[in-house]
Each structure stands twice: as C-alpha cells, then as structure tokens.
Amino acid sequence: MNWDAIGALGELVGATAVLVTLIYLAIQIRQARKTQLAESIRATRAERREFFTALRDSPFMPEILEKLSQDQELTPSEMLRLSAHHAVNWGQIYSAWLQDKLNISGGYNTSMAVNFRYAWGVPGSASWMEEYGRILFPEEFVLEAMTYSDQPLSPALGSNDV
C-alpha cells in the first residue's frame, strides 16, 4: 500500500468521523428540544394547577364571586383581591398564548379558546381588561382575547408602549 492510498483512507475515516459526529449532534439537539418542550408544558401546567388550587382554597374568592353574581358591591379589599385574581389569570393565559405563538407548546396547551372563554366568564374580567390588560399585554393578544368575549371592549385600544 502506498502513501497516497493511506492518505485517502485517512481522509475517508476523518470524513466518516465528522459525519457520525454531525448525526450525533442532530440527535442530541432533537432530544434537548423535546426536553425543553416537556419542561415548558410541565411548568405551564404546574402554574395553572397552583392557580386553581389557590382559588379553591381561598377564603376570599368564593365570597367575592358570590357577591358579584348577586350584583352586590365589593369592599375595597375585595376589589383588590379580584383585581389580583384577574392579573394572575390573564398573566397565565398570556404565557400559554405566547408559548403557542413561539411554537414551544408542542400543541399541548389547553386550547386558547377554552382559556379565553374561562377568563371572560369570571365576573369583572372585562372591566379589568379594559383598565389594565390593554396596557399590560400586547395588542395582538388583547385582540385575539376579545374575539371570545361576549362583552366587547371600547373600540380604541390602549398602548402597551407606556
């Protein structure tokens, strides 16, 4: 065997090693993406579970929601608690919406239609979105959320560039 053949064999071995390394890296990247997706889904689900557990165990929210369903006036502290409830709820829905938009939910989030309909069904949601949500969230999110509301917000969108 001459030196040219040995050199060609060395190049072939080197090229094969590079190809194997690239295939291995592609597999690792795919696995990392799946792991990231699973963690994102897990975190979103855990956040929602904590939210609903806190709502269930709250000594305040059932009474507040009952008062609202009977058109009774809320105290200032009840109004603050209700506002905080809406902020957390809409914030979690925005997180899920953003994951969908960035394609990191893998299509495993609860449908946005279900999320939006739930949020709009909580008494006081429309007034909270009108007063705070339009400032806190991007216009695209607010417009999509509004498509599921029975109570349209005022026509002029607020700016979130504040």
C-alpha positions as CSV (number, residue, x, y, z in Angstrom):
1,M,0.0,0.0,0.0
2,N,1.4,3.4,-1.0
3,W,1.2,6.7,0.9
4,D,-1.5,8.0,-1.4
5,A,-3.8,5.2,-0.6
6,I,-3.1,5.6,3.1
7,G,-3.8,9.3,2.9
8,A,-7.1,8.6,1.0
9,L,-8.0,6.1,3.7
10,G,-7.3,8.6,6.4
11,E,-9.4,11.2,4.7
12,L,-12.3,8.7,4.4
13,V,-12.0,7.8,8.1
14,G,-11.9,11.5,9.0
15,A,-15.0,12.4,6.8
16,T,-16.8,9.4,8.4
17,A,-16.0,10.6,11.9
18,V,-17.3,14.1,11.0
19,L,-20.5,12.7,9.6
20,V,-21.1,10.5,12.7
21,T,-20.4,13.5,14.9
22,L,-22.9,15.6,13.0
23,I,-25.6,12.9,13.2
24,Y,-24.9,12.5,16.9
25,L,-25.3,16.3,17.4
26,A,-28.5,16.4,15.5
27,I,-29.9,13.6,17.7
28,Q,-28.8,15.5,20.8
29,I,-30.4,18.7,19.6
30,R,-33.6,16.9,18.9
31,Q,-33.6,15.4,22.4
32,A,-32.8,18.7,24.0
33,R,-35.7,20.3,22.2
34,K,-38.1,17.6,23.4
35,T,-36.8,18.0,26.9
36,Q,-37.3,21.8,26.7
37,L,-40.8,21.3,25.3
38,A,-41.7,18.9,28.1
39,E,-40.4,21.3,30.8
40,S,-42.3,24.2,29.3
41,I,-45.5,22.2,29.3
42,R,-44.9,20.9,32.8
43,A,-44.2,24.4,34.1
44,T,-47.4,25.8,32.5
45,R,-49.5,23.0,33.9
46,A,-48.0,23.4,37.3
47,E,-48.6,27.1,37.3
48,R,-52.3,26.6,36.3
49,R,-52.7,23.9,39.0
50,E,-51.3,26.2,41.6
51,F,-53.6,28.9,40.5
52,F,-56.8,26.8,40.7
53,T,-55.7,25.2,43.9
54,A,-55.2,28.7,45.4
55,L,-58.6,29.7,44.1
56,R,-60.2,26.6,45.5
57,D,-58.6,27.1,48.9
58,S,-59.0,30.9,49.1
59,P,-61.2,32.0,52.0
60,F,-62.0,35.2,50.0
61,M,-62.6,34.4,46.3
62,P,-65.8,32.3,46.7
63,E,-67.4,35.0,48.7
64,I,-66.3,37.7,46.2
65,L,-67.6,35.7,43.2
66,E,-70.9,35.1,45.1
67,K,-71.3,38.8,45.8
68,L,-70.6,39.6,42.1
69,S,-73.1,37.0,40.9
70,Q,-75.7,38.7,43.1
71,D,-74.8,42.2,42.0
72,Q,-73.6,43.2,45.5
73,E,-71.0,45.8,46.0
74,L,-67.5,44.8,46.9
75,T,-65.4,46.3,49.6
76,P,-62.1,47.9,48.6
77,S,-60.1,44.9,49.8
78,E,-62.3,42.5,47.9
79,M,-61.9,44.7,44.8
80,L,-58.1,44.5,45.2
81,R,-58.3,40.7,45.6
82,L,-60.4,40.4,42.5
83,S,-58.0,42.6,40.5
84,A,-55.1,40.4,41.6
85,H,-57.0,37.3,40.6
86,H,-57.6,38.7,37.1
87,A,-53.9,39.8,36.9
88,V,-52.7,36.3,37.7
89,N,-55.3,34.6,35.5
90,W,-54.7,36.7,32.4
91,G,-50.9,36.5,33.0
92,Q,-51.1,32.8,32.9
93,I,-53.2,32.8,29.8
94,Y,-50.8,35.2,28.2
95,S,-47.9,32.8,29.0
96,A,-49.8,29.9,27.3
97,W,-50.7,32.1,24.3
98,L,-47.0,33.2,24.0
99,Q,-45.8,29.6,24.1
100,D,-48.2,28.8,21.3
101,K,-47.0,31.8,19.2
102,L,-43.4,30.8,19.7
103,N,-44.2,27.1,18.9
104,I,-42.8,25.9,22.2
105,S,-46.1,24.4,23.5
106,G,-46.0,21.5,21.1
107,G,-49.7,21.9,20.7
108,Y,-50.3,20.5,24.2
109,N,-51.6,23.6,25.9
110,T,-55.3,23.8,26.7
111,S,-56.9,25.4,23.7
112,M,-56.7,29.2,23.7
113,A,-60.5,29.3,23.1
114,V,-61.1,27.5,26.3
115,N,-58.7,29.7,28.2
116,F,-60.2,32.9,26.9
117,R,-63.8,31.8,27.5
118,Y,-62.9,30.8,31.1
119,A,-61.2,34.2,31.7
120,W,-64.1,36.2,30.2
121,G,-66.6,34.2,32.3
122,V,-65.1,35.4,35.6
123,P,-67.1,38.4,36.8
124,G,-65.2,41.7,36.4
125,S,-62.9,40.3,33.7
126,A,-64.0,42.8,31.0
127,S,-63.5,45.8,33.2
128,W,-60.1,44.6,34.4
129,M,-59.0,44.0,30.8
130,E,-60.3,47.4,29.8
131,E,-58.5,49.2,32.7
132,Y,-55.2,47.1,33.0
133,G,-55.0,44.4,30.4
134,R,-54.7,46.7,27.4
135,I,-51.7,48.4,29.0
136,L,-50.0,45.2,30.2
137,F,-50.4,42.9,27.2
138,P,-49.6,43.3,23.5
139,E,-52.3,44.4,21.2
140,E,-52.3,41.1,19.3
141,F,-53.1,39.2,22.5
142,V,-55.9,41.6,23.5
143,L,-57.5,41.5,20.1
144,E,-57.4,37.7,20.0
145,A,-58.8,37.5,23.5
146,M,-61.6,39.9,22.5
147,T,-62.8,37.6,19.8
148,Y,-64.0,35.2,22.6
149,S,-65.7,37.9,24.7
150,D,-69.5,38.5,24.8
151,Q,-68.7,42.0,26.2
152,P,-66.7,43.9,23.6
153,L,-64.2,46.4,25.0
154,S,-64.3,50.0,23.8
155,P,-63.1,50.4,20.2
156,A,-59.9,52.3,20.9
157,L,-57.1,50.0,22.0
158,G,-54.7,51.4,24.7
159,S,-51.0,51.4,24.1
160,N,-48.6,49.0,25.7
161,D,-45.7,51.2,24.9
162,V,-46.0,53.1,28.2
